[in-house]
Amino acid sequence: MRLTHIFLVSLVVVIWGGNFVVIRWGVEDVDPYIMTAFRFLLTAVPVIFFVKKPNIKLSILAIHGILFGGGLWGIVNYAIFLGTPSGLASLVLQASAFLSVIAAVVIFKEEITKNKFIGITLALIGFLLIIYSSYESEQSIRFYGIVLVLIAALSWTICNMIIKKYKPDNVIGFISWSSLFVPMPILLLSYLDNPNNFISSLTTIGFQGYVSITFQAFVTTLFGYSIWTYFINKYGLAVIAPYSLIVPISGIFFAWIIYNEKLTHIEIAGSIIVLVGLVVNSGLIRIYKK
């Protein structure tokens, strides 16, 4: 990978890590379902009026949109709303990185080179260290919240597989048009779950909610996933997916800065190992067979 491409992918996943803190900040002010629906409404409208529909069936766009909007971010928002720490959520969601690599090898027959294997192994070791430290340091972790975020990780993996299989010709168009299928189902579910709370939440959104929704729509989704989707198509899942392991490092860091979620020595060590693994996987450090 070119150095500028490595920088762009790394920037995106750092933003995604910070996004978990933005989500926590937002759900303090607005219902998590409504926040998700408005995020993807802004992602779709008015962008769809300026970009053509990608060369993909509407049914596939709908599946991707529902999985991405509801299955990934709707569930994550709800888990954080329930009290799952934002740093922990950013960590558990990265199970998708390993699921994506497995999918790349098993389904798409992508090759795992020595560099990739060693890089992913190092990243896995660092990831496990971070998980271990998080479990040891967090006293109020809810099993339900962890399960929800793991389900979200599976949804993200399926979204990556859809992108890899159908290779959208228009990245922004793909994201915007698939986002069009998110708001109505989520708003309907929110209304059916609690009609009174639904009306109240719509009429009491404050500054925090609006800023959080806007950031998630334009920075996290349109900017971030446009770059992410482009590089998945260019380099493949096996190379790009492990970069998402930077997300928990960023997420834990921002949670520490803003919400005083502490970084332990084990988490710092794990983060460094993950970064080394990503450098090896990217090809910046070449490992040759003797």
N, C-alpha and C positions, 0 to 999 in steps of 0.2 A: 504493500500500500504506500502511496505517496504521503509525505509528511503532512501536507495540508489536509489530506483526507483523514488521516489519523487525528489531527487537531479538531476537525469538524465533528467527527463521531464522538470524540471525547467531550467536546463542549456540550453536545446534545445530552449525553448521559449525566453530566454534571448538573445541567438544568433539570433533568428528570428527577435527580436526587433531591434538589431543592424544591421541586414541585410537591413532594410529600408534606413538607412544612407548609407550603401554600394551601394545600388541601386541608390540613389541620386548622389553619387559621380561618379558612373559609367555612368549614362546618361548625365553627363556633357561632356563626351568624346565620347560616342558611341550611335548610334540609339537604342531606347528601344526595337524594334522588333528584331534587330540583336543580341543585348545582350541576350535576352530571348532565341533565337534559339541556340546560341553558349553555353549558360549555360546548356541547356538540351542535346546538342550534346556531351558535355564533361561528362555529367551524364550517357549517354548511352554507349559511345565509349571511351575506350576499354572494359568497365566493362562487357558488354554482352558476350564477348568472353571468360570470365572466370567464369560466373555463368549461370546456366541452366535457361531456361524459366520457370516461375512459373506455377502452375497447374491451369491456368486461360486462357480462350479463348483470341485469339488475338484481337477480336472485343472489348472485355471488357478492355484489356490493352490499346487499341487505344482510347477508350472513356475516360478512366482515364487520359491518357497522354495529350490529347487535352484539357480536362477541367482543369487539373492541370497546364500544361505548358502555354497554351494560355488563358484559361478562368480565371485562378487565377493570375499567375505571369506576363503574357504578358500584361494583363489589368492594374495591379498595376504599372508595369514599365512605361506604357504609361501615367497613371494618374500622377505619380511623374514627368515625363518628361514635362507634361503640366504645372506643377507648383504647384500641390497639395503638401503641406508640408509633409515631410516624417513622422514626428510624428503623424500628423493627419491621414495619410494613415494607419499607424500601428494601430491606434485606431479604425477607421471605419471598418477595415477588421475583427475585432473581433465580429462583428455581427454573424459571423459563429459559435461562441461558443454557442450562444443561439439557433440558428437554428439547430445545431447538437444535443443539448439536447432534443429539441422538436422531432427531427427525431428518437432519441433513444427511446423515450417513445411511440410515435405514431406508428412508423413503426416496430421497433424491440422489442417492449413491454418490454423494460428494466425498472426495478423498480427504483423509486425515493424514497430513504429513507429519514428520517427526517434530517439526517446529510447533505445529498446532497441538499435537498430543501432549508435548511437554508443557507448553503454555497453558493449556486447559487444565492439566494436572496440577500445576502450581496454583492456578486461580482457584481450583476446587479446594486445595489445602487451605488457602487463605480464607475462602468463603466459609469453610467448616469452622475455622478458628473464630471468625466473626459471629457465626451462629452460636457456638459454644459460649462465647463471652456474653452474648445478648441474653441467652437463657439463664446464665449465672447471675447477671446483674439486674435483670428485670424481675420484680416480685409480683406484679399484677397482670401478667400476660394471660389473656383469655384464650383457651384452646379454640373456641369458636372463631375468634378473630383470625387466628393463624390458619385454620382450615379455609376460611373465606379467601384469604390472600393466596393460598395455594391453588384454589379454584381459579382465581384471577390469573395466576401464572400459567395455568393450562390454557386459558383463553388466549393469552398473549402468544403462546407457542403456536396455537392453531392459526392465529392471525398472521404470524410470520410464515407459516406454511402456505397460506393462501397467497400472500405476496410473492413468495418464491415460485409457486406453480403458475400463476396467471400473469406475472410480470407486467404490471400496469404501465402503459405508455405515457401516462400523464400522472405524475405522483400527487401533485396538489389536487388535481381533479379526482383522483381515486380517494383521497382522504376526505375531501369535501362532500363528494356524492355519497360515499358510504356513511358519513356522519349524518346525512339527511334522514336515515332510517332509525336513528337513536332516540330523539326527543319524545315522540309520541308514545311509544311503548313504555318508556320510563315514567313519563308524566301520568299515564293511565294507571300504572302500578302504584304510584305514589298516592293518587287520588283514591283508588280502591282500598288501599291499606288504611288510610286515615283521611277521610274527606275534610274534616274540620282543620286538621293540621296542614293539609295541602293548601287550602285557601289562605290560612294565616301566614304560611311560609312565603307564598307568592306576594303578599302585600307588605311584608316586613323585612324584605331584603335590604341590608344596609351597605355601608361603604366596604366593609371587609368582604362581603359576599360578591359585590360587583367587581372588585379588584381581583379576587381569587378566580372568578369565572373568566374574566378577560385574559388573565395571564395563562390559564390553562388552555383556553381556546386558541390564542394566537401564538404564544411562545412555545408552550409545551407540545401542542398538537400540530398546528400548521407548520411552524418552523421546524420543530424537532422531528416529527414523523416524516416530513417530506425528505429530510436529509437521511434519516434512518432507512426509509423504503428505497431510496435511490442507491444507497451503498449495499443493501441486501441484494438488489438486482445485479450490482456491479461485481461484488466480491464473493457473494454466497453467504449462507447462514452460518457455516462453520467458522468463518473469519469474523463476521460482524457481531453475531449473538453474544460472544463472551465479553464484548465491550460493555454490555449492560451490567456487568459485575462492578463497574465503577459507580453505578447508581447507589448501592448501599453505603459506599464510602462517602459519597456526597451527601446522601440523606442523613446518615449518622452525624456528619460534621455540622450540617446546617441545623439539625435538631439540637445539637449540643450548643451551638452559638445562640440560637433563638429561644429554645425551650429548656436549655440547661440539661439535656440528656447527655450524660457523661460518656466520654470515650475512655475505655480501659486500655491498659498496656497490650492486652491480647488483641483487642480490636485494631489498635494501631499497627501491631505486627502483622495481623491478617490482611489489613489494607495494603501494606507494603508488598506482601507476597502476591496479592491479587494483581497489583500494578506490574510487578515483574513478569508474572505470567502473561499479562496482556501484551507487554512489550515483545516477549518471545513469540507469542501467537501472531503478532502483526508482521513479523519478519524483520523488524529492526535489528534483532540479534539473530544471526544465522547459526543454526546447529547442523553440522554436516555429519553424514555417516562416515565412519572410518573404513 
